[in-house]
Amino acid sequence: MNTIAFETLLPDGISRVGESAPDPVDPAPGGQTGLTSRIPSLFDRYDLDNGRVFLSGIQALVRLPMEQMRRDRRAGFRTRSFITGFPGSPLGGYDIALAQAGEALKRHGVIHLPGQNEELAATTLMGTQMLDEHPHPDVDGVVAYWYGKGPGVDRSGDALKHGNFAGTSTLGAVVILSGEDHEAKSSTVPYQQEFAFEHHGIPVLYPASVSEFIEFGLHAAELSRYSGCWVALKLVGPLCDGGEVVRFSPDGFCFERPALEIDGEPFRKVANFKFFPVLNIETERQLYVERHAAVQAYVRLNGLNRVTVSGDHDCIGIISAGKTYTDTLQALEDLGLDAAGLRNAGIRMAKIGVLCPLDQGFVREFTKGLTKLIVIEEKRDFLERQVGRAVCDIGPIQILGKFDAQGRPLFPQEGGMNSDMLARLLGRTLAGDVEMPARARHRIAELHGLVTHDWGAQPKRTLNYCSGCPHNISTKLAEGQIAWGAPGCHIFAAVMDTPDKRIEAVTQLGGEGLPWIGLAPFTSRKHIVQNVGDGSLMHSSYQNIRFAVTAGVNITFKILFNGVIANTGGQVSPGAPSVLGLLSHLAIEGIPKIVLIAKEPQRYKGVTLPAVVSLRTSDKLEHSMKELSGIAGTTVLIYDGECANERRRRQKRGKAPAPTRFTVINEDVCENCGDCGRVANCMSLQKIDTEFGAKTQIHQSSCNQDQACIQGECPSFVTVEVAPGVKVRRPKPQKLDASSIPKPQLPDLHEPYCVYIPGLGGTGVITANAILAQAASLDGSEVKSYDQTGAAQKWGAVLSSLIISAPGRPSISNRVGLGKANLYLTLDLLAGVDKNNLACCKADVTHAVINSDVLPSGDMIRNPKIVLSKNEMIATIASAANGPRCIVVDGRRVAEGLFGDYVMANMVTIGAAYQSGLLPISAENIEVAIKLNGTQVDANVLAFHAGRLSQHDPAALTRMLEEPYVALSDRIVEHTDRGKGEAKVDALMDRLAVPGASEALKAAIRLRVADLIDYQDSRYALRYLECLNATARAERAAMGDNALLDATEAVARNLYKLMAYKDEYEVARLLLQRTFSKRVREMFTGPVRMIFNLQPPFLRWFGLHQKVGLGPWVRPFLATLAACKFVRGSVFDPFSYLQVRREERGLVRWYLELIEAALPLLSARNRALVIKLFMLPADIRGYEHIKSKAIAEAKKAATVLNDQLNSNKHAERVISLTV
């Protein structure tokens, strides 16, 4: 018998699952394997039937039904294939990949029909096996596949039980693709589904590699066809999200069908769909007695359970299955126990391919002569229980698994396991019976050191909604309300530090709102809000609304309608109605009030809505939530806001109109108070450093034009309208001749080369890893990869592993272990300094290549006081890796300088890594892989070349980059361009008396003097200078003539900030700066119309708190207002009576008194404390109530600092700051 040759005996004697003998590859000079002799095609992954192909786990599952159809054609069968299911991680992208392969599926007779939910999909499979009872002149049978994750298996339990009970048609088969999230990385609870399948009588095959997805998938279909059982494949996340080189040949997969007899008669499966009570007992007997016997016979004959290592003197056995077997093999190798070492130590190993029904005869044969048996499996003891039952009657044998010999926990039941964990646990378990190699002791000590190393307090990346995501607004609550959630994008409100969005409890998908029916009669709480995604609503939750109406409970279902199942890839829900269709359905359910909040209310203009429906804009959300909570019974609010990322994708592909409204910030008006971040929670609100402090800027290349940020309490937001076809201007296309860049000496592959990639979700990290993996496979290398994503698409970390090895010497695991990274390719600094990722580094092994830019975290968006030190984070990574070989490249600067788009930063960093000689992959095949990927090919190739140039000739690269403006508004340029008032400035600067001031400090003072003249007049600027002179005199008196003048500089910056407070006159002046208008126009490829989003004070007087958009017509009024600065603070100033204006004027006096009191106490001992006191105004930011709150906090802080200062005061010097 022959298999696909997916298992091959390697030179060290260990049978490594998932590989076959490699194709001959001619070595190229320098150790680099030769390039492929043919131009590869994207269709190779599905069509190539003789050769090697790199496949991800998902791609292998896409190929599986096509491979089955090809085999059936060769066997002369006219079969077809049917695929259905519901997406969920780790199979979240399976349906998308099937859709992308639609033409290939059609050619092979494969139909893909996504299910509305898992149960409905599973029930349709039963129909595919009824073919024998209906006319079928053109089809001999249907091989059907169901896909879903753990919750879907649970939901579909009755359908799966009935389907398996009934059986399969003559040439039909059913394969269950069960995606399992052992570590609950994207599930509300962890899942382990073999118990459920055992309950349903469904056999379970557990592949150990991506290659085995194909091999075991073909066996599953043949086993189902032979036995009549539905057969499940247990597919765990690390393999679904992994990839490897797979080899195919037309006759590579062979199987044998047993000649089984039952009671002297040849076994024959019988399908029965009648399910009639009492009579179905015979069907039960057939399932468990006959069909399961057929399963066991097939498993034995085809060797799906295998003894992989054995010797003549074995006393210890290790038995495991699937991915855990691979982890065990890797752990043993790390401990220095290869096949020869295992045999010498008397250790026998078995790999279980079929978890249930377990072949007990195989287990008994395996355990003969053993005194100890170690059963290794993730989660609960499913395998261990069956093994124990199998060996209980063959003599004394000790079984270790979930517990050790002393009854203490051993292999954990919670979470998952990996080879590093197993190395520690196996080392401890084997040490009493086996003399462990020195390598084992070294590895265990090394693992302990890596895991326990203290990296200090490092910043972390927190999850957040995407830029422009409608959930940033839609999940808001009215004061005092609490909400519940469920699986979906909106569940991230559970981990955000935003009380107005937070959800307090979560149900399973499809359980939304139902717990309230049970809780409401027993609590004094009168009302609850239940968030429901439209994907969940279409899946199963619509019935919950009907039940709540029937139960008469007070609940508001908030339906978050964004048009797609965004958290699994942006699929459209099968059978999903439009918002109007949904409203029509809800209106007849007896719901007393429905509110429709529309991001684009104009779409409903002229549309007749049901009488119970009120159409409102998003600014009325909180008011509407409060209103609905006061209405008895079940109410509904629908928030109609399209998924921002899907809209952006459709716009890029020309499937949706390009945006014609953009938002920019006038940074001079901005106070960086963070209110826009708190309101919009948008990741495109990023910080920049300017001469006047940190400011907020909209990152245009990631902005989805949600425009919710405009509602922040700040007049700096300007809307820019353009005509259709006018776009944000990009840098001119560049050409770079890479032939002039010398090729580096690449690493050799005498050992597997491990690349570990900490990156940021949504920036193309998975694509980058796939390109590298594809390129390495084209080189002829062995490749394994793994992308650990979890919640990454919500600005979480993506952690990718790539292991490249020489032809014929594949690595065992697809995950880079602790201390094993040869290259630490840091695409995101925040992920790079995470202690769990740093543990993959080892100082004498690891080289680091770092993209030095930091994209913000959610906390940074909402809290402007969070400031990260790039240099400290880079130093941390350098200390973990080989510091001298730490390569730092500003990938985002290069990407935006060449393309105006930050997403090319990853490929720039990869280019730098290649040119530094740290990637064992040819440049030619990296470029081929980029072309195969087919997305922005020219830009990605250029980005790769630019990264190479950054290491070869950085000056040449700098000359290529278009340097964007740091800010759109720039008072330094404004003063320079106007060239007016310089004589006044010169005259005042002649009166500056700060001996020893640096040129930088003088320039900063000069700029502020000039600006204060524009702000008010020369007398006002002179008051500023006189205070600085007095401060400098006092500082020099206290600290000596060589004083650093830190205190003077602190006063120079902060007194100016308080004196130039942004009232109505100043905002008008800053908004009209010519530099700002000029740069905004230069941003676009055509004419622009600027709209100022302001809230005039008289609107506040009438209780109106919404901004109004004022177009170009308002410019003369703003100019007039700016010119009226001379009345500022006088009795003629209508704004001077506002509370916040009175506070702002009083701040100047308060600060001067603060300085006057502190300077006499200044000494070398308290210098830092005094400077901290003088810097307090830096945190007084914002407008209106936000500024008032900041003022109160600053004064409170000043009291504390003054108390500290006065507690150690010495003789005081009297210094007058009266100016």
Secondary structure, 3 states (H helix, E strand, C coil): CCCCCCEEECCCCCEEECCCCCCCCCECHHHCECCCCCCCCCCHHHHCCCEEEEEEHHHHHHHHHHHHHHHHHHCCCCEEEEEEECCCCCCCCHHHHHHHCHHHHHHCCEEECCCCCHHHHHHHHHHHCCHHHCCCCCCCEEEEEEEEEHHHHHHCHHHHHHHHHHCCCCCCEEEEEEEECCCCCCCCCCCCCHHHHHHHCCCEECCCCHHHHHHHHHHHHHHHHHHCCCEEEEEEHHHHCEEEEEEECCCCCCCCCCCCEECCEECCCCCCCCCCCCCHHHHHHHHHHHHHHHHHHHHHHCCCCEEEECCCCCCEEEEEEHHHHHHHHHHHHHCCCCHHHHHHCCEEEEEECEEECCCHHHHHHHHCCCCEEEEECCCCCHHHHHHHHHHCCCCCCEEECCECCCCCECCCCCCCCCHHHHHHHHHHHHCCCCCCCHHHHHHHHHHHHHHHCCCCCCCCCCCCCCCCCCHHHHCCCCCCCCEEECCCHHHHHHHCCCCCCCEEEECCCCCCCHHHHHHHHHCCCCCEEEEEEHHHHHHHHHHHHHHHHHHCCCEEEEEEECCCEHHHCCECCCCCCCHHHHHHHHHCCCCCCEEEEECCHHHHCCCCCCCCEEEEEHHHHHHHHHHHHCCCCEEEEEEECCCHHHHHHHHHCCCCCCCCEEEEECCCCCCCCCHHHHHHCCCCEEEEEECCEEEEEECCCCCCCCCHHHHCCCCCEEEEEECCCCCECCCCCCCCCHHHCCCCCCCCCCCCEEEEEEEECCCCHHHHHHHHHHHHHHCCCEEEEEEECCCHHHCCEEEEEEEEECCCCCCCCCCCCCCCCCEEEECCHHHHCCHHHHCCCCCCCCEEEEECCCCCCHHHHHCCCCCCCHHHHHHHHHHHCCHHHCEEECHHHHHHHHHCCHHHHHHHHHHHHHHCCCCCCCHHHHHHHHHHHCCCHHHHHHHHHHHHHHHHCHHHHHHHCCCCCCCCCCHHHHHHHHCCCHHHHHHHHCCCCCCCCCHHHHHHHHHHHHHHHHHCCHHHHHHHHHHHHHHHHHHHHHHCCCCCCHHHHHHHHHHHHHHCCCCHHHHHHHHCCHHHHHHHHHCECCCEEEEEEECCHHHHHCCCCCCEEECHHHHHHHHHHHHHHHHCCCCCCCCCCCHHHHHHHHHHHHHHHHHHHHHHHCCCCCHHHHHHHHCHHHHCCCCHHHHHHHHHHHHHHHHHHHHHHHHCCCCCCCCCCCC
